[in-house]
Amino acid sequence: MVEIKKRAISPEQKAYRRQQMLDTAAEMFMARSYEAVNMADVAKAIGITKPALYRYFRGKEVLFLALFEREIGNLMQAFLKAPKPEKVGEAVAGILASNPLYCRLCAILHTVLEKDLTYAEALAFKLNVKAAATHLGEVMQGWLGPQFDGDREGVLMQSQQALIGVWHMTHPVGAMREVLETEPELQGMCHDFEATLAAHLTALFRS
């Protein structure tokens, strides 16, 4: 383990420090709303100053994007390691459910990234996402065969839309969550994320 008492100096220390920042941000974005996460809290949790954090990430949106890109990489590794499944919809839903941070970030991505990105940052992010989607499309091609030839991008986009919708439906917040968990007559409105997503994806892949 790399120890950093003060400022990270060596490339190894800097890489470790950056990982610390992403890990801390991951915990906060998973537990709080996007608005409730701030750079000061991230820095404090790590034990560094805000200027030190800003040397790596110039703002919260840039930090969010870096974390999202890391989770895309983790998700791709999960797909690449998975054997070809018999039930593709269930397999994809299972992999996604095993990566809840990716699902959480994906679900809020398009509602938060509108204010503080430069053109270059937005372009780099979109190109990275496109490259990952192309790679994922190749994996899905191997799983689904000829039926996936027609409209890869369309199917992947609809899969993402299903993920976002099901995540929000199965992860209510605030008073709505309390009501659904407390009132017996509303128990039928509580849905399991993985099972619900699997049903949507199975129908999508069959169409």
Secondary structure by P-SEA (a helix, b strand, c coil): ccccccccccaaaaaaaaaaaaaaaaaaaaccccccccaaaaaaaacccaaaaaaccccaaaaaaaaaaaaaaaaaaaaaaccccccaaaaaaaaaaacaaaaaaaaaccccccccccaaaaaaaaaaaaaaaaaaaaaaaaaccccccccaaaaaaaaaaaaaaaaaaaccccaaaaaaacccccccccccaaaaaaaaaaaaaac
